[in-house]
């Protein structure tokens, strides 16, 4: 190589390296590229306070480093690239409690533990809880004219056990919270719908996926089947004709909608994992034959949001009251900022036609999140049932 050619190559490489070094600063200052926001929970990094103590104990330089790192140009894109390399080469997910299953099916570990019985709380506890639920059911109907209903929601661990990594075993637990609750609720005559058993019964014959590959909640199609069944069941039990969702057509494509890829989003990957064709129903609501309205208080987990976000709750019920984990008061998809334990529970029940506890298998260790305990205590039955 001639001296002039060598000089040209040298300066070209030097300018390239300098350009790569300065590009993050240009991106931070002028934002010529939009790398997209990161999903999932991220703690804010406040500007640290400067003092002699924070300098010498290391908290000040550590905070400065974290803040600088978070503000670096292309930070989000580099995070996605890093996460993609770990996911593709080392099978490491960068999201809390996420497990990569076979064929890249994504799980949250608590659902696998529920399926395997690792979180089983014991027959005696569940026996007492089922008796308590029956007592609450009878009291609600007698004193308030309110229907009590428990929804045992499906869960991904039970639905896709063949996709669970082999290290968790190949068979469900001999005793699980789900199986024990199912048997005891039936034994004591508690109103419940077992969506988990229903989904499993349909798994091999249903035309469309009931559970997505990269999400932790039921699919859009499964969500519609469930709300339609719930509305019809409530109408049957109470004699009130509720508007129910009629499917007018189904769109099938490989593009997840709503929460169908919520776990994948939390991983913040550079490339999509890919999804089997998903079915998305186009829904219209029937007009009820009567003018009677129907209000329900829902207590449960995030499966409720799949119904609220699709508009099912707002169109089937007069109200949209949801007590998330019996802690946060929501109105449909709006967090009111109120605490459930601060609400006047008895007045709330006076305007309801039904109380619906909805919970997936991963939370059966606290079925109802102690709402029933609070209700019976307010009614004067603490320790008496």
C-alpha positions as CSV (number, residue, x, y, z in Angstrom):
1,X,0.0,0.0,0.0
2,X,1.4,3.4,-1.0
3,X,2.0,6.1,1.6
4,X,-0.8,8.3,0.3
5,X,-3.3,5.4,0.3
6,X,-2.2,4.5,3.8
7,X,-2.7,8.1,4.9
8,X,-6.2,8.1,3.3
9,X,-7.3,4.9,5.1
10,X,-5.9,6.2,8.4
11,X,-7.7,9.5,8.2
12,X,-10.9,7.8,7.1
13,X,-10.8,5.4,10.0
14,X,-10.0,8.3,12.4
15,X,-12.9,10.4,11.1
16,X,-15.2,7.3,11.3
17,X,-14.2,6.7,14.9
18,X,-14.6,10.4,15.8
19,X,-18.0,10.4,14.1
20,X,-19.2,7.3,16.1
21,X,-17.9,8.9,19.3
22,X,-19.7,12.2,18.7
23,X,-23.0,10.7,17.3
24,X,-24.5,9.9,20.7
25,X,-24.0,13.5,21.7
26,X,-25.6,14.7,18.5
27,X,-28.5,12.4,19.1
28,X,-29.0,13.6,22.7
29,X,-28.9,17.2,21.7
30,X,-30.9,17.3,18.4
31,X,-32.8,13.9,18.3
32,X,-32.5,13.3,14.6
33,X,-33.5,9.7,15.2
34,X,-36.4,8.4,17.2
35,X,-35.5,5.0,18.8
36,X,-38.8,4.5,20.5
37,X,-39.6,4.3,24.2
38,X,-38.8,1.4,26.4
39,X,-41.7,-0.7,27.8
40,X,-42.0,-2.0,31.3
41,X,-41.3,-0.4,34.7
42,X,-38.3,1.9,35.0
43,X,-37.4,3.8,38.1
44,X,-36.6,7.5,37.5
45,X,-33.1,8.7,38.1
46,X,-33.3,12.0,40.0
47,X,-30.4,14.5,40.1
48,X,-28.4,13.5,43.1
49,X,-27.7,15.8,46.0
50,X,-24.0,16.9,46.3
51,X,-22.3,16.7,49.7
52,X,-19.1,15.5,51.2
53,X,-20.8,12.5,52.6
54,X,-22.4,11.4,49.3
55,X,-19.1,11.8,47.5
56,X,-17.1,9.7,49.9
57,X,-19.7,7.0,50.4
58,X,-20.0,6.6,46.6
59,X,-23.7,7.4,46.2
60,X,-23.1,10.7,44.3
61,X,-20.8,9.3,41.6
62,X,-23.0,6.2,41.2
63,X,-26.1,8.4,40.8
64,X,-24.3,10.7,38.3
65,X,-23.2,7.6,36.3
66,X,-26.7,6.2,36.2
67,X,-28.2,9.5,35.2
68,X,-25.6,10.0,32.4
69,X,-26.2,6.5,31.2
70,X,-29.9,7.0,31.0
71,X,-29.5,10.2,29.1
72,X,-27.0,8.9,26.6
73,X,-28.0,9.3,22.9
74,X,-29.3,6.0,21.5
75,X,-29.7,4.7,25.0
76,X,-33.0,2.9,24.2
77,X,-31.7,1.4,21.0
78,X,-28.6,0.1,22.7
79,X,-30.7,-1.4,25.5
80,X,-32.8,-3.2,22.9
81,X,-29.7,-4.4,21.1
82,X,-28.2,-5.7,24.4
83,X,-31.4,-7.4,25.3
84,X,-31.7,-9.0,21.9
85,X,-28.2,-10.5,22.0
86,X,-28.9,-12.0,25.5
87,X,-32.2,-13.3,24.4
88,X,-31.1,-14.8,21.1
89,X,-27.7,-16.2,22.1
90,X,-27.9,-16.9,25.8
91,X,-31.7,-17.3,26.4
92,X,-31.6,-14.6,29.1
93,X,-34.7,-12.3,29.4
94,X,-34.3,-8.8,30.8
95,X,-37.6,-8.5,32.6
96,X,-38.6,-9.5,36.1
97,X,-39.9,-13.1,36.5
98,X,-40.1,-13.8,32.8
99,X,-39.3,-17.3,31.7
100,X,-38.4,-18.2,28.0
101,X,-40.2,-21.4,27.2
102,X,-39.9,-23.8,24.3
103,X,-40.2,-22.3,20.9
104,X,-39.9,-18.9,22.5
105,X,-43.2,-19.0,24.3
106,X,-43.0,-16.5,27.1
107,X,-44.2,-17.1,30.7
108,X,-44.1,-15.4,34.0
109,X,-42.7,-17.7,36.6
110,X,-45.6,-17.4,39.1
111,X,-47.9,-19.1,36.5
112,X,-45.5,-22.0,36.2
113,X,-45.3,-22.3,40.0
114,X,-49.1,-22.3,40.2
115,X,-49.3,-25.0,37.6
116,X,-46.7,-27.2,39.3
117,X,-48.2,-26.6,42.8
118,X,-45.1,-24.9,44.2
119,X,-47.3,-22.2,45.7
120,X,-50.0,-24.5,47.2
121,X,-51.3,-23.0,50.4
122,X,-52.9,-26.2,51.8
123,X,-56.3,-27.9,51.8
124,X,-57.3,-26.6,55.3
125,X,-56.9,-22.9,54.3
126,X,-58.8,-23.4,51.1
127,X,-61.5,-25.4,52.8
128,X,-62.0,-22.5,55.3
129,X,-61.9,-19.9,52.5
130,X,-64.6,-21.8,50.5
131,X,-66.9,-22.0,53.5
132,X,-66.3,-18.2,54.1
133,X,-67.2,-17.5,50.5
134,X,-70.5,-19.4,50.8
135,X,-71.4,-17.5,54.0
136,X,-70.6,-14.2,52.2
137,X,-72.7,-15.3,49.2
138,X,-75.7,-16.1,51.3
139,X,-75.4,-12.8,53.3
140,X,-75.0,-10.7,50.1
141,X,-78.1,-12.1,48.5
142,X,-80.3,-12.0,51.7
143,X,-79.3,-8.5,52.9
144,X,-78.4,-6.7,49.7
145,X,-80.0,-8.7,46.9
146,X,-76.5,-8.9,45.3
147,X,-75.2,-11.9,43.4
148,X,-71.8,-13.2,44.4
149,X,-69.7,-14.8,41.7
150,X,-66.1,-16.1,41.4
151,X,-64.3,-16.4,38.1
152,X,-61.4,-18.9,38.0
153,X,-59.5,-17.4,35.1
154,X,-57.3,-19.4,32.7
155,X,-53.5,-19.2,33.1
156,X,-50.7,-19.8,30.7
157,X,-48.9,-22.4,32.8
158,X,-52.0,-24.6,32.7
159,X,-52.8,-23.9,29.0
160,X,-49.3,-24.4,27.6
161,X,-47.5,-26.9,29.9
162,X,-45.8,-28.5,26.8
163,X,-44.0,-25.2,26.3
164,X,-42.7,-24.9,29.9
165,X,-38.9,-25.5,30.2
166,X,-38.1,-29.0,31.2
167,X,-36.4,-27.9,34.5
168,X,-39.9,-27.3,35.9
169,X,-41.0,-30.8,35.3
170,X,-43.4,-32.3,32.8
171,X,-46.6,-32.8,34.8
172,X,-48.8,-30.5,36.9
173,X,-48.6,-30.7,40.7
174,X,-50.7,-33.4,42.4
175,X,-52.3,-30.7,44.5
176,X,-52.6,-27.1,43.3
177,X,-54.6,-24.1,44.6
178,X,-56.7,-24.2,41.4
179,X,-57.7,-27.8,41.7
180,X,-58.5,-27.5,45.4
181,X,-60.5,-24.3,45.0
182,X,-62.4,-25.7,42.1
183,X,-63.4,-28.8,44.2
184,X,-64.2,-26.9,47.4
185,X,-66.2,-24.1,45.7
186,X,-68.3,-26.7,44.0
187,X,-68.7,-28.7,47.2
188,X,-70.0,-25.7,49.2
189,X,-72.3,-24.4,46.4
190,X,-70.4,-21.1,45.7
191,X,-71.3,-19.5,42.4
192,X,-68.3,-19.8,40.1
193,X,-67.3,-20.1,36.4
194,X,-64.3,-22.2,35.7
195,X,-62.8,-20.5,32.6
196,X,-59.6,-22.4,33.1
197,X,-61.3,-25.8,32.6
198,X,-63.3,-24.4,29.7
199,X,-60.3,-23.1,27.8
200,X,-58.5,-26.4,28.3
201,X,-61.4,-28.3,27.0
202,X,-61.5,-26.1,23.9
203,X,-57.7,-26.0,23.3
204,X,-57.5,-28.8,20.7
205,X,-60.7,-28.0,18.9
206,X,-61.0,-24.2,18.9
207,X,-60.4,-22.6,15.5
208,X,-58.4,-19.8,16.9
209,X,-55.8,-19.3,19.7
210,X,-57.2,-18.8,23.1
211,X,-53.9,-17.8,24.5
212,X,-51.1,-15.8,22.8
213,X,-47.5,-16.9,22.4
214,X,-45.9,-13.7,23.8
215,X,-48.5,-12.4,26.3
216,X,-49.7,-13.5,29.7
217,X,-53.4,-12.7,29.3
218,X,-56.0,-14.5,27.2
219,X,-56.1,-13.6,23.5
220,X,-58.6,-11.1,22.0
221,X,-60.7,-14.0,20.8
222,X,-60.5,-15.8,24.2
223,X,-61.4,-12.5,26.0
224,X,-64.5,-12.1,23.9
225,X,-65.7,-15.7,24.5
226,X,-65.2,-15.2,28.3
227,X,-67.1,-11.9,28.5
228,X,-69.9,-13.2,26.4
229,X,-70.3,-16.2,28.7
230,X,-70.1,-14.0,31.8
231,X,-72.8,-11.7,30.6
232,X,-75.1,-14.5,29.7
233,X,-74.5,-16.2,33.1
234,X,-75.3,-13.0,35.0
235,X,-78.5,-12.6,33.0
236,X,-79.5,-16.2,33.7
237,X,-78.8,-15.9,37.4
238,X,-80.5,-12.6,37.9
239,X,-83.2,-12.4,35.3
240,X,-81.8,-9.2,33.9
241,X,-81.2,-9.0,30.2
242,X,-77.8,-7.4,29.7
243,X,-76.4,-6.2,26.4
244,X,-74.0,-8.9,25.3
245,X,-71.3,-8.9,22.6
246,X,-72.2,-10.5,19.3
247,X,-69.4,-11.3,16.9
248,X,-70.0,-9.9,13.5
249,X,-66.8,-11.0,11.9
250,X,-63.3,-12.1,12.7
251,X,-60.0,-10.7,11.5
252,X,-57.1,-13.2,11.4
253,X,-53.5,-12.0,11.2
254,X,-50.1,-12.3,12.8
255,X,-50.2,-8.9,14.4
256,X,-50.8,-9.1,18.2
257,X,-53.3,-6.5,19.5
258,X,-53.9,-5.1,23.0
259,X,-52.2,-7.3,25.6
260,X,-51.5,-10.2,23.4
261,X,-47.7,-9.5,23.4
262,X,-47.4,-7.7,26.7
263,X,-44.6,-9.9,28.0
264,X,-42.6,-9.5,24.8
265,X,-42.9,-5.7,25.1
266,X,-41.5,-5.8,28.6
267,X,-38.4,-7.6,27.2
268,X,-37.5,-4.6,25.0
269,X,-36.0,-6.6,22.1
270,X,-34.7,-5.2,18.9
271,X,-36.6,-7.7,16.7
272,X,-40.1,-9.1,17.2
273,X,-40.3,-12.7,18.3
274,X,-43.2,-13.5,15.9
275,X,-46.7,-14.7,16.6
276,X,-49.0,-17.4,15.2
277,X,-52.1,-16.0,13.5
278,X,-54.4,-14.4,16.0
279,X,-58.1,-13.9,15.7
280,X,-59.7,-10.5,16.6
281,X,-63.5,-10.4,16.6
282,X,-65.4,-7.4,15.5
283,X,-68.1,-7.0,18.1
284,X,-71.5,-5.3,18.3
285,X,-73.7,-5.2,21.4
286,X,-77.3,-6.3,21.4
287,X,-80.0,-4.1,22.7
288,X,-81.6,-5.5,25.9
289,X,-85.2,-6.4,25.8
290,X,-85.9,-4.6,29.1
291,X,-84.7,-1.2,30.4
292,X,-83.3,-2.7,33.6
293,X,-79.7,-1.7,34.3
294,X,-77.0,-3.9,35.8
295,X,-74.1,-2.8,37.9
296,X,-71.3,-5.1,39.1
297,X,-68.3,-4.5,41.4
298,X,-65.3,-6.4,40.0
299,X,-62.4,-7.3,42.3
300,X,-59.4,-8.9,40.7
301,X,-56.3,-8.8,38.6
302,X,-55.2,-7.4,35.2
303,X,-57.4,-9.7,33.2
304,X,-60.2,-7.2,33.8
305,X,-58.3,-4.6,31.7
306,X,-58.6,-6.8,28.6
307,X,-62.3,-6.4,28.9
308,X,-62.3,-2.7,29.8
309,X,-59.9,-1.8,27.1
310,X,-62.0,-3.6,24.5
311,X,-65.1,-1.6,25.6
312,X,-66.9,-4.7,26.8
313,X,-67.3,-3.5,30.4
314,X,-68.6,0.0,29.5
315,X,-71.2,-1.5,27.0
316,X,-72.4,-4.4,29.0
317,X,-72.7,-2.8,32.5
318,X,-74.1,0.4,33.8
319,X,-71.0,1.1,35.9
320,X,-67.3,0.4,35.5
321,X,-66.2,-0.1,39.1
322,X,-63.0,-2.2,39.5
323,X,-61.0,-2.7,42.7
324,X,-57.6,-3.8,41.4
325,X,-56.2,-6.4,43.9
326,X,-58.8,-4.8,46.3
327,X,-56.3,-2.0,46.7
328,X,-56.7,0.6,43.9
329,X,-60.1,1.9,42.8
330,X,-60.4,2.1,39.0
331,X,-63.2,3.3,36.8
332,X,-62.8,1.1,33.7
333,X,-59.3,1.9,32.5
334,X,-58.9,5.1,34.7
335,X,-57.1,4.9,38.0
336,X,-59.0,7.2,40.3
337,X,-56.1,7.3,42.8
338,X,-58.3,6.2,45.6
339,X,-57.7,3.3,47.9
340,X,-60.3,0.6,48.1
341,X,-60.1,0.3,51.8
342,X,-61.1,3.9,52.1
343,X,-64.3,3.5,50.2
344,X,-67.7,3.1,51.9
345,X,-68.1,-0.6,51.2
346,X,-71.7,-1.0,52.3
347,X,-72.8,2.0,50.2
348,X,-71.0,0.6,47.3
349,X,-72.8,-2.7,47.6
350,X,-76.1,-1.0,47.9
351,X,-75.8,0.1,44.2
352,X,-74.6,-3.2,42.8
353,X,-76.4,-6.1,41.3
354,X,-73.4,-8.4,41.5
355,X,-69.9,-8.8,43.1
356,X,-67.5,-10.5,40.8
357,X,-64.2,-11.8,42.0
358,X,-62.0,-12.6,39.0
359,X,-58.5,-14.1,39.5
360,X,-56.0,-16.1,37.6
361,X,-54.2,-19.2,39.0
362,X,-51.1,-17.3,40.0
363,X,-53.0,-15.4,42.7
364,X,-55.1,-18.2,44.2
365,X,-53.0,-18.1,47.3
366,X,-55.1,-15.0,48.1
367,X,-58.3,-15.6,46.2
368,X,-60.4,-12.4,46.4
369,X,-57.4,-10.5,47.9
370,X,-59.2,-10.5,51.3
371,X,-62.1,-8.5,50.0
372,X,-64.5,-11.0,51.5
373,X,-62.8,-10.6,54.9
374,X,-63.2,-6.8,54.8
375,X,-66.9,-7.1,53.7
376,X,-67.8,-9.5,56.5
377,X,-66.0,-7.4,59.0
378,X,-67.9,-4.3,57.9
379,X,-71.1,-6.3,58.2
380,X,-70.3,-7.3,61.8
381,X,-69.3,-10.9,61.2
382,X,-65.5,-10.7,61.9
383,X,-64.4,-14.0,63.3
384,X,-68.0,-15.4,63.4
385,X,-68.3,-17.3,60.1
